[in-house]
Amino acid sequence: MFFLSNYLFGNNNAFNDGYIQYGSINLSKADKQILIDNIKLMDEKYDPSIKMITKELSGWNYHTDAQSGTFHEVRASFYYAVALLDCGIKDYEQKAFDVIEKTISLQDTDPNSPSCGVWPYYLEEPLATKKAPIDYNWADFNAVSLLDIYMGHKDQLPRYLLDKVENALILAANSVQKRNCAPGYTNIAIMGTYVTYVVSHLFNLTEMQEYATNRLKTFYNYTQEKGSFTEYNSPTYSIVAIDELNRMQQHIVEPTAKRMIDELYNKCWKIIARHYHKKSAQWVGPNSRSYQTLVSTSFYGILKEASEGKIDLGNEPMRSDVKIKHHIPEEMLSYFLTPQYPRTEIDVFEKNDPQIVGTAYMTTDYAISSVSRSSLWNQRRPLTAYWGTLNDAHYLQVRLLHDNYDFSTASIFAQQKSNKVLAGINFGTTGGDKHISIDRLTDGKFRAKDLRLRFELGNCKNVGANLPTKKNRAFIISADGCKISLQLLESKFDSFTGYWEKGQDSTTHWVDFVLYSGNEKDFDLNQIGQAVLSFALLFGNQTDDLIIRETSCKIYKDKLKASWNDLNIELPVKPEKNPANL
């Protein structure tokens, strides 16, 4: 801790009360240059008349009424202000102050409002008139930026602005405490703990201090008992988690808290390390939440910096917050540098019945993974495979699409052994459409002009598939050096027979089993007696002999029972409230 704090904090105005520490920012020349480069990119989106960063929207978005146009973004504006101050250029100070003052002013400060302490996403969408659900996470995320401003630049802020920052931080922390996010919401559980712990000690809020201490203990005990994070193995939120844990390492110094934080930090890195596939340089599933199926190249910059250059994939660190300084525990470096293949990684993400078990099988050339139960929300990656190389990685992803968007009310169940996966899909009557909770189905009803099971082949150039003349006959898909043997074991969706179809666009190929395609019509899952699919999937190299044998599937007493050698699944065929118990 001594080395880290001296690296980040200057010698002047350092603070340490035995619980938290902070001081003025003292970055290296390299980090300052990264910030200056980032600022130049953000300058292009800066609106000097409003004093905020702009964002172009196009299409449907979570938590917003807005769908297209130019909007002034709260979170990005706070990031911009932090960067302007952190880079240490005097000429940037006033612009940073202007951005902070304007953006703070958008916070809900009405003590009688349920969203007091929260910010909207955009200037143009105030919380008071917002129709889409409010994202209460914005109290957490934006408070983190304000803490960076307060702890790193307190003595630079004009008195009038310092008062506003202090008030905004207390309101945001109060909102976080009032919401009291459960430990299962991993990244927000961690972030909110950081916010309430530090704010309570900055401003001597005794009751909040006790709350934050207990919240950290609760999250630690919960995670230890589960053995994993609820938002498991997430390329999106595991990075958020380790970032916030690293902030805790830098600013929370009380010994008992520090021990728990260090253990959680190492646990997070262990999950990442065990699911890294060296040849393709991909983060192998199953993933509870992921915004894209191939990892962002920024991940490689994190690995390089966190390994002190030992993992060098050609990408320099380019992080918006250069104060985050990760370190891969020494005992985990071998997963990245000298991994042992073939191997299978088994994770029990939920120990209580019905369990959630993840399986990842990795060879030198490819990796395939699945999870025992999950929704098919577009942020889930319950069944994926990766192959190829660092600069030419490919993926397979299984999806269930409603009008070309992932249908969240669909659930998948799978068992896997090595490169074989047996899976089934059914439907819930109360699940979400595009999102698992924001746009839930009403009485199991929805309108659709297209429903299909998709086997998506991403970043592939050479794909071949001779579709079967009979829908339940096994067939082979070839894709850039690997093969997928696939057999549809069962397909029931109301009275529709279904058929195979293939297609492609500029970046992606797909093989689809079409449940329905035609004029838009009403569907009522409560009235559909059978809505279920099952398939067997075998993945391997181009030279492998991939033949699916000894499969069995039958429907008996409203249950689909499928088997393939020693793999077995069972699931309801009639739509019900929550078939995956998620």
C-alpha positions in Angstrom: 0.0 0.0 0.0 2.9 2.4 0.7 4.2 2.2 -2.8 0.8 2.6 -4.4 -0.2 5.6 -2.3 3.1 7.4 -2.8 2.9 6.7 -6.6 -0.6 8.2 -6.9 -0.7 10.9 -4.3 1.6 13.9 -3.9 3.2 14.7 -0.6 1.1 17.8 0.0 -2.3 17.8 1.6 -2.2 14.0 2.2 -4.9 12.7 4.5 -5.1 9.5 6.6 -7.4 9.1 9.5 -6.8 5.3 9.9 -9.8 4.5 7.8 -9.4 6.3 4.5 -6.5 8.2 2.8 -6.2 10.6 -0.1 -4.0 13.4 -1.4 -3.3 15.5 -4.4 -2.8 13.7 -7.7 0.8 13.1 -8.9 0.8 11.2 -12.2 3.7 10.0 -14.4 4.4 11.8 -17.7 3.1 8.7 -19.6 -0.2 8.8 -17.7 -0.6 12.5 -18.2 -0.1 12.0 -21.9 -2.8 9.3 -22.0 -5.1 11.8 -20.3 -4.3 14.6 -22.7 -5.0 12.2 -25.6 -8.3 11.2 -24.1 -9.2 14.9 -23.5 -8.6 15.7 -27.1 -11.1 13.0 -28.1 -13.6 14.2 -25.6 -13.1 17.8 -26.8 -14.8 16.9 -30.1 -18.0 16.1 -28.2 -17.9 19.1 -25.8 -20.6 21.7 -26.1 -19.2 25.0 -24.7 -22.6 26.7 -24.7 -24.0 24.1 -22.3 -20.7 23.0 -20.8 -21.3 19.3 -21.1 -20.2 16.4 -23.3 -22.7 15.3 -26.0 -23.7 11.9 -27.2 -25.5 10.8 -30.4 -28.2 8.2 -29.8 -29.8 6.0 -32.4 -32.3 3.3 -31.6 -33.8 1.8 -28.5 -31.9 2.2 -25.2 -32.3 0.9 -21.7 -33.6 3.4 -19.1 -34.2 6.2 -21.6 -37.1 7.7 -23.4 -34.8 9.2 -26.0 -34.0 7.1 -29.1 -32.2 9.4 -31.5 -30.6 12.7 -31.7 -27.9 14.7 -29.8 -28.0 14.6 -26.0 -25.9 16.1 -23.2 -24.5 13.2 -21.1 -24.1 13.4 -17.3 -21.7 10.6 -16.7 -19.3 11.4 -19.6 -19.3 15.1 -18.5 -18.1 14.1 -15.0 -15.4 11.9 -16.5 -14.3 14.8 -18.7 -14.1 17.1 -15.6 -12.0 14.5 -13.8 -9.6 14.2 -16.7 -9.3 18.0 -17.1 -8.2 18.3 -13.4 -6.1 15.1 -13.2 -3.8 16.1 -16.2 -2.5 19.1 -14.2 -2.8 21.7 -16.9 -3.7 25.1 -15.3 -5.5 26.3 -18.4 -8.0 23.4 -18.1 -9.1 24.3 -14.6 -11.9 26.8 -15.3 -13.4 24.5 -18.0 -13.5 21.7 -15.4 -15.2 23.9 -12.9 -17.8 24.9 -15.4 -18.5 21.3 -16.3 -18.8 20.3 -12.7 -21.1 23.1 -11.7 -23.4 22.5 -14.7 -23.5 18.7 -14.3 -24.0 18.7 -10.6 -27.0 21.0 -11.1 -28.9 18.2 -12.8 -29.0 16.0 -9.6 -32.4 15.5 -8.0 -32.1 17.5 -4.7 -35.8 17.3 -3.6 -35.8 15.6 -0.2 -39.3 14.4 -0.8 -38.4 12.7 -4.1 -37.7 8.9 -4.2 -34.8 9.7 -6.6 -33.2 12.4 -4.4 -29.4 12.2 -4.9 -29.7 10.6 -8.4 -28.8 12.1 -11.8 -30.5 11.6 -15.1 -28.6 10.2 -18.0 -29.1 13.4 -20.0 -29.8 17.0 -19.6 -32.7 16.6 -22.0 -34.4 13.9 -19.9 -34.9 15.2 -16.3 -36.0 12.6 -13.8 -39.2 14.5 -12.9 -40.7 14.0 -16.4 -38.9 10.7 -17.3 -41.2 7.9 -18.5 -38.6 5.1 -18.6 -37.5 3.6 -15.3 -34.9 5.7 -13.4 -31.4 4.2 -13.2 -30.6 4.6 -9.5 -27.1 3.4 -10.3 -26.3 6.9 -11.4 -26.0 8.0 -7.8 -23.1 5.4 -7.5 -21.3 6.0 -10.8 -21.4 9.8 -10.6 -20.5 9.9 -6.9 -17.3 8.0 -7.8 -16.3 10.8 -10.2 -17.1 13.4 -7.6 -15.0 11.6 -5.1 -12.1 11.7 -7.6 -12.6 15.4 -7.8 -13.0 16.0 -4.1 -10.1 13.9 -2.9 -7.7 14.7 -5.7 -8.4 18.4 -6.2 -10.1 19.7 -3.1 -7.7 22.6 -2.7 -8.1 23.7 -6.3 -11.9 24.0 -6.1 -13.4 27.4 -5.5 -15.3 27.6 -2.2 -18.7 27.9 -3.9 -18.0 24.8 -6.0 -16.5 22.8 -3.1 -19.8 23.3 -1.2 -21.8 22.0 -4.1 -19.5 19.0 -4.5 -19.8 18.1 -0.8 -23.6 18.5 -0.8 -23.9 16.4 -4.0 -21.7 13.6 -2.5 -23.8 13.5 0.7 -27.1 13.4 -1.3 -25.7 10.6 -3.6 -24.4 8.6 -0.7 -27.7 8.9 1.1 -29.5 7.6 -2.0 -27.1 4.7 -2.1 -27.7 3.9 1.5 -31.5 4.3 1.2 -31.5 1.9 -1.8 -29.3 -0.6 0.1 -28.5 -2.6 -3.0 -28.3 -6.4 -2.4 -24.9 -8.1 -2.5 -26.0 -10.1 -5.5 -25.9 -7.0 -7.7 -22.1 -7.4 -7.8 -20.7 -4.2 -9.4 -23.1 -1.8 -7.7 -22.8 -3.6 -4.4 -19.1 -2.9 -4.5 -19.4 0.6 -5.9 -22.0 1.7 -3.4 -19.9 0.3 -0.6 -17.0 2.4 -1.7 -19.1 5.5 -2.0 -20.8 5.2 1.4 -17.6 4.2 3.1 -15.5 7.1 1.8 -18.2 9.8 2.0 -19.1 8.8 5.5 -15.5 9.2 6.7 -15.0 12.4 4.7 -17.9 14.1 6.3 -18.1 12.3 9.6 -21.5 10.7 9.0 -21.5 8.3 12.0 -24.6 6.3 11.1 -23.4 5.9 7.5 -20.0 4.8 8.7 -21.6 1.9 10.5 -23.8 1.1 7.5 -20.8 1.1 5.1 -18.7 -1.1 7.4 -21.5 -3.6 7.7 -22.2 -3.5 4.0 -18.6 -4.4 3.2 -18.7 -7.3 5.6 -22.1 -8.5 4.2 -20.8 -8.5 0.6 -17.5 -10.2 1.7 -19.4 -13.0 3.6 -21.9 -13.4 0.9 -19.3 -13.8 -1.8 -17.2 -16.2 0.3 -20.2 -18.3 1.0 -21.2 -18.4 -2.7 -17.6 -18.9 -3.8 -18.1 -16.5 -6.7 -19.7 -13.2 -7.7 -23.4 -13.3 -8.6 -22.6 -11.3 -11.7 -20.3 -14.1 -12.6 -17.4 -14.1 -15.0 -18.5 -10.8 -16.6 -16.2 -9.1 -19.1 -18.2 -6.0 -18.5 -18.8 -5.9 -14.8 -15.8 -7.9 -13.6 -13.7 -5.0 -14.9 -16.0 -2.5 -13.1 -15.6 -4.7 -9.9 -11.8 -4.8 -10.0 -11.7 -1.1 -10.8 -13.8 -0.2 -7.7 -11.9 -2.7 -5.5 -8.7 -1.1 -6.7 -10.1 2.3 -5.7 -10.9 0.8 -2.3 -7.3 -0.5 -2.0 -6.1 3.0 -2.7 -8.4 4.9 -0.3 -9.6 2.5 2.4 -6.8 1.6 4.8 -8.5 0.3 8.0 -6.8 -3.2 8.4 -10.0 -5.4 8.6 -11.6 -3.7 5.7 -8.3 -3.8 3.7 -8.0 -7.6 4.2 -11.5 -8.2 2.9 -10.9 -5.9 -0.1 -7.6 -7.5 -1.0 -9.2 -11.0 -0.9 -12.1 -9.9 -3.1 -9.7 -8.3 -5.6 -7.7 -11.5 -5.9 -10.9 -13.5 -6.3 -11.9 -11.3 -9.2 -8.5 -11.8 -10.9 -8.7 -15.5 -10.4 -12.0 -15.7 -12.3 -10.5 -13.7 -15.1 -7.4 -15.8 -15.3 -9.1 -19.1 -15.3 -11.3 -18.1 -18.2 -8.6 -16.7 -20.5 -7.9 -18.5 -23.7 -4.4 -17.8 -24.9 -4.5 -18.4 -28.6 -7.7 -16.5 -29.4 -7.0 -14.0 -26.5 -10.6 -14.2 -25.5 -12.4 -14.1 -22.2 -14.2 -17.5 -22.2 -17.8 -17.9 -20.9 -20.2 -18.6 -19.6 -20.8 -14.9 -18.8 -23.6 -13.5 -16.7 -23.3 -10.1 -18.4 -21.4 -9.0 -21.5 -22.0 -6.1 -23.9 -20.1 -7.7 -26.8 -19.0 -11.2 -27.5 -15.4 -10.5 -28.5 -13.5 -8.6 -25.8 -12.6 -5.0 -26.3 -8.9 -4.4 -27.1 -8.8 -2.2 -23.9 -8.7 -5.5 -22.0 -5.3 -6.3 -23.5 -4.0 -3.0 -22.3 -5.2 -3.8 -18.7 -3.4 -7.2 -18.9 -0.2 -5.6 -20.1 -0.2 -3.0 -17.3 -1.4 -5.4 -14.6 1.4 -7.9 -15.5 4.1 -5.2 -15.7 4.5 -6.0 -19.4 4.7 -9.8 -19.1 1.5 -10.2 -21.0 2.1 -8.0 -24.1 -0.5 -8.4 -26.8 0.5 -5.1 -28.6 -2.1 -2.9 -27.0 -0.9 0.0 -24.8 -3.0 0.9 -21.7 -5.5 3.5 -22.8 -7.8 3.9 -19.8 -10.0 6.9 -19.1 -9.0 6.8 -15.4 -5.2 6.4 -15.3 -5.3 6.4 -11.5 -6.5 2.8 -11.5 -3.4 0.6 -11.2 -4.1 -3.1 -11.5 -1.8 -6.0 -10.5 -2.3 -9.6 -11.4 -1.5 -11.8 -8.4 1.8 -13.6 -9.2 0.3 -17.1 -8.8 -2.3 -16.4 -11.6 0.1 -15.3 -14.3 0.6 -18.9 -15.6 -3.0 -18.9 -16.8 -2.1 -16.1 -19.2 1.5 -17.1 -20.1 1.8 -20.9 -19.9 -1.7 -22.3 -19.7 -2.3 -26.1 -19.5 -4.6 -27.5 -22.3 -6.8 -29.3 -22.6 -8.6 -28.5 -19.4 -12.1 -28.0 -18.0 -13.0 -25.2 -15.6 -16.1 -25.9 -13.5 -17.7 -23.1 -11.5 -20.6 -23.4 -9.1 -22.0 -19.9 -9.4 -25.1 -20.7 -7.3 -24.7 -23.4 -4.7 -28.3 -23.6 -3.6 -30.7 -25.7 -5.6 -31.4 -25.2 -8.4 -27.7 -24.7 -8.8 -26.1 -22.6 -11.5 -23.0 -24.4 -12.8 -20.7 -23.1 -15.5 -18.5 -25.3 -17.7 -15.6 -24.1 -19.9 -13.6 -26.6 -21.9 -10.4 -25.2 -23.4 -7.9 -26.7 -25.9 -4.9 -25.0 -27.5 -7.1 -24.1 -30.6 -10.5 -23.4 -29.2 -12.7 -23.0 -26.1 -16.4 -23.8 -25.6 -18.5 -23.0 -22.6 -22.0 -23.2 -21.2 -24.1 -22.7 -18.1 -26.6 -25.0 -16.5 -29.4 -22.4 -16.6 -29.8 -18.8 -17.7 -32.0 -16.4 -19.6 -31.2 -15.5 -23.2 -31.2 -11.7 -22.5 -28.8 -9.9 -24.9 -26.3 -9.3 -22.0 -26.0 -13.1 -21.2 -23.6 -15.4 -22.9 -24.8 -18.8 -21.7 -23.4 -20.9 -24.7 -20.4 -19.6 -26.6 -17.2 -20.9 -28.3 -14.0 -19.1 -29.4 -11.3 -19.9 -31.8 -8.8 -18.2 -34.1 -6.0 -15.8 -33.1 -5.4 -12.5 -31.3 -6.1 -10.4 -34.4 -8.5 -12.8 -36.1 -10.7 -14.3 -33.3 -14.0 -15.9 -34.1 -17.0 -16.9 -32.0 -20.1 -19.0 -31.9 -23.0 -17.6 -29.8 -26.5 -19.2 -29.3 -29.3 -16.7 -29.3 -33.2 -16.7 -29.4 -34.4 -13.8 -31.4 -37.8 -12.0 -31.3 -37.9 -9.6 -34.4 -34.2 -9.8 -34.6 -33.5 -8.9 -30.9 -32.7 -11.2 -28.1 -35.8 -12.5 -26.4 -35.2 -12.2 -22.6 -38.2 -14.4 -21.6 -36.5 -17.4 -23.2 -34.5 -19.6 -20.9 -31.7 -22.0 -21.7 -30.7 -25.2 -19.8 -27.5 -27.0 -20.7 -25.1 -29.8 -19.7 -21.6 -30.0 -21.0 -18.8 -32.5 -21.1 -15.6 -31.5 -22.9 -16.6 -30.3 -26.4 -20.2 -31.7 -26.2 -23.2 -29.6 -25.1 -26.8 -30.8 -24.7 -29.2 -27.9 -24.4 -32.9 -27.0 -24.1 -34.8 -23.7 -24.4 -38.2 -22.8 -23.1 -40.2 -19.7 -22.4 -41.5 -17.7 -19.4 -44.9 -16.0 -19.3 -43.7 -13.1 -17.0 -40.2 -12.5 -18.3 -38.9 -9.5 -20.2 -38.8 -8.9 -23.9 -35.7 -6.9 -24.8 -34.7 -6.5 -21.1 -35.1 -9.0 -18.3 -37.2 -6.6 -16.1 -37.8 -3.2 -17.8 -40.3 -4.4 -20.4 -41.9 -7.5 -19.0 -44.5 -9.3 -21.0 -48.1 -8.6 -19.9 -50.1 -11.8 -19.3 -47.6 -13.7 -21.4 -48.6 -11.8 -24.5 -46.4 -10.3 -27.2 -46.5 -9.4 -30.9 -44.0 -10.8 -33.4 -43.3 -11.2 -37.1 -40.3 -13.3 -36.5 -39.1 -15.9 -33.9 -35.9 -17.9 -34.4 -33.1 -19.9 -32.7 -29.8 -18.5 -34.0 -26.3 -20.1 -34.1 -24.3 -17.0 -34.7 -20.8 -17.1 -36.2 -19.0 -13.9 -35.5 -16.0 -12.4 -37.4 -16.0 -15.4 -39.7 -15.1 -15.2 -43.4 -15.5 -18.8 -44.7 -18.6 -20.5 -43.4 -20.3 -23.5 -45.0 -23.4 -25.5 -43.9 -25.4 -28.0 -45.8 -28.8 -27.6 -44.1 -30.6 -30.9 -43.5 -33.7 -31.8 -45.6 -35.3 -33.1 -42.4 -35.2 -30.7 -39.5 -34.0 -33.2 -36.8 -31.2 -34.6 -38.8 -27.6 -33.8 -37.7 -25.4 -31.6 -40.0 -22.0 -29.9 -40.0 -21.2 -26.2 -40.0 -17.6 -25.3 -41.1 -16.3 -21.9 -40.0 -12.7 -20.7 -40.5 -10.9 -23.8 -39.4 -13.4 -25.2 -36.9 -16.5 -27.4 -37.2 -19.8 -27.5 -35.4 -21.9 -30.7 -35.5 -25.5 -29.8 -34.7 -28.6 -31.8 -34.2 -32.0 -30.4 -33.4 -33.6 -33.0 -31.1 -37.0 -31.3 -30.6 -38.9 -28.2 -31.6 -42.4 -27.3 -30.5 -43.9 -23.9 -30.7 -47.6 -23.8 -30.9 -48.7 -25.3 -34.3 -45.6 -24.1 -36.3 -43.4 -26.7 -37.9 -40.2 -24.6 -38.2 -37.4 -24.8 -40.7 -33.6 -24.2 -41.1 -32.3 -21.1 -42.8 -28.8 -19.5 -43.2 -27.7 -15.9 -43.8 -24.9 -13.4 -43.4 -24.1 -9.7 -43.3 -20.7 -7.9 -43.6 -19.4 -9.2 -40.3 -21.5 -12.2 -39.2 -22.8 -15.5 -40.5 -25.7 -17.4 -39.0 -27.6 -20.6 -39.1 -31.2 -20.3 -37.8 -34.0 -22.5 -36.9 -37.0 -20.4 -37.7 -40.0 -20.9 -35.4 -42.2 -18.3 -37.1 -41.7 -15.7 -39.9 -44.5 -13.8 -41.6 -47.1 -11.2 -40.9 -47.0 -9.6 -37.4 -49.3 -11.5 -35.1 -50.3 -11.8 -31.5 -48.8 -14.6 -29.4 -50.1 -15.6 -25.9 -47.7 -17.9 -24.1 -50.4 -18.8 -21.5 -52.4 -20.3 -24.3 -49.5 -22.2 -26.0 -49.4 -25.7 -24.8 -45.9 -26.6 -26.0 -43.0 -24.1 -26.6 -39.7 -25.8 -26.3 -36.5 -26.6 -28.2 -33.6 -29.0 -27.6 -30.4 -29.6 -29.5 -27.0 -31.4 -29.3 -23.8 -29.5 -30.3 -20.4 -30.9 -30.8 -17.4 -28.5 -31.4 -13.9 -29.3 -32.8 -11.2 -28.6 -35.3 -11.6 -29.0 -39.0 -9.9 -32.3 -39.0 -11.9 -33.8 -36.1 -14.4 -36.5 -36.7 -17.5 -34.9 -35.3 -20.4 -37.3 -35.3 -23.4 -37.0 -32.9 -24.6 -40.4 -31.8 -26.9 -41.9 -29.2 -29.1 -38.9 -28.6 -32.6 -39.4 -27.2 -35.4 -36.9 -26.7 -39.1 -37.3 -25.7 -41.9 -35.3 -24.1 -43.7 -37.0 -21.3 -46.1 -35.4 -18.8 -45.3 -31.8 -19.9 -41.6 -32.4 -19.5 -39.0 -32.6 -22.2 -36.3 -35.2 -21.3 -33.2 -35.3 -23.5 -30.1 -37.3 -23.2 -26.8 -37.7 -25.1 -24.5 -40.4 -23.7 -24.0 -39.3 -20.1 -25.6 -35.8 -20.6 -29.2 -35.3 -19.5 -31.5 -32.3 -19.3 -35.2 -32.0 -18.3 -37.4 -28.9 -18.6 -41.1 -27.9 -18.8 -42.6 -27.7 -22.3 -45.5 -25.4 -21.3 -44.6 -21.8 -20.7 -44.7 -20.9 -17.0 -43.8 -17.9 -14.8 -40.1 -18.5 -14.3 -38.9 -21.7 -15.8 -35.2 -21.1 -15.1 -35.9 -19.9 -11.5 -33.7 -16.8 -12.1 
